[in-house]
Amino acid sequence: MDTDTRLSGARQFIEALPHARALGLAVEAVGDGWATLSMPWAEHLVGDPRTGVIHGGAVSTLMDTCGGAAVLTHPTGALGTATMDLRIDYMRAATPGQAVTARADCHHVTRAVAFVRAEARDGEGVVAVANGTFTLERPKGAVL
């Protein structure tokens, strides 16, 4: 699959998710088994009005959705995916007023499970890291 087709598919995936639209998620780039998504800072995403820090749940959703996009861009040609498990370690609060960008890499697939690592960053550096497992819906007759 070429890059333009992969990018178009990832954008369709994001646009079909109401929560992704509500968070303002945008596909920045994709490749064989990896995706980069961004989320702008927005007042409605703030978890603490005193500080202006984006809620951790919004960052979590960004990383989860980016992980799903990475699975869907993997060369195995996944038709669909769902999160089975996602472990997120928050390194620090996102910087108020700054967008957060996540990159996820699908580093291993089995017949039915995909393994993903992700990192979320703002202009100051790493905000959170994640490891996840996702279902891998394959076309009928697909082989490893």
N, C-alpha and C positions, 0 to 999 in steps of 0.2 A: 504494500500500500504506500502511495507517495505521501509526502508531507502535507500537501494541500488537502488531500482527501482526509487524512488523519485529523488535521486542524479543523476542517469543516465538521467532521463527525463529533469532535470534542465540543465544539461550540454548540451544536445541536443538542448534545447531551446536557450541557449546562443550561441552555435556554429552556429545556423541557422540565427543569426542576424549579418549582415555585420558591423553595427556600433559597436557592442559588440566586434567583432574580431579586428576592427581597434583600439579600446581603450585598448585591451588586457585584457578584463574582464574575470575573472575566478570564477567558483563556488567553494566556500570553504566548505560549509555545507548547508544542508537543513533538514527540519523536517515538522511536520504537520502545514502548514500554515506559515512557516518562511523560510527565505533564507539568506545566507551570501555570498556576492560576493566581490572580490577584484579587484583593478585596480592599476597596477604598475605605479610609476612615470616614465615618458618618455618625452624626449625633445619635441616631436611633440605634446604633450598635454599641453605644457606651454602656459599660456595666457599672461604673462608679461616676456619677455626675460631678463629684468634687474634684476628680483627677482627670476626667476625660478619657480614661483608658477603655479600649474596646473590651467587651465582655469575652471571657475565655471560651464561652460556648460558640461565639462567632468564629474565633480562631480554630476551634475544634472542627466546626463544620467545614471551614475552608480546607483544612488538612484532609478530612474524610472525603470530601468531594474530589479533591485533587488526586487522592489515592485511587478512587473509582475511575477517574479519567485515565490515570496511568495504566490501569488494568485493561481498559477498553482500547488503548493504543498499542498494547503488546502485540507482537507479530503472530501470536497464536490465533488472533482474530476473534476475540471474545464477543459474544452477542449481547451479553448482559453481565451485571455484577451486583453484589450486595455486600455490605460490610458484615463480617463475622465477628471480628475483634479488632479493637483499636486502642493501643496504649499510647498516651500522650504525656510527655514530660515537659512542663512549662519551665523555661529557663529564667524568664523575667516578663514583666508586663510589656505589652506593645506600647510604643511611644505615642502619646496622644497627638492627633493630627496627621499621623503618617499611615500610608497604605501598608498592608501586610501582604506579602507574596509567599506562596508555598510552592515547593517543587517536590514531586513524589516520583519515586523510581520503583517499578515492578521488577524486583531482582530475581524472582524464582516463581515458576508455576508448576503445578502438578496437574493431574487430570481434571480436578475440580476446584482447586484452591490456588489463589495468587497471593504472594507475599510482597509487601510494599514497605518501603522506608520513606519518610517525608520530613521536610524541614520547613518551618515558617520563619520568615525574616521581615524586618522593617529596615529603615535606613540606618539604624544603629547596630544591626546584627541579628543573631538568632533569638527568636522569641520562644519557639517550641520545637521539639522533635517528636516523631511518632513512628511506631511500627504497627503494621496491621495485616490482617488476613481478610481476604475477600473471596466470595464465591466466584467461580469462573464458569459461565455458561458458554459452552462451545457449540459450534455448528455440528449437526449430526454427522458422524463418520470422521470427525477430526481426529488426527493422531498427534502424539507428542513429537 
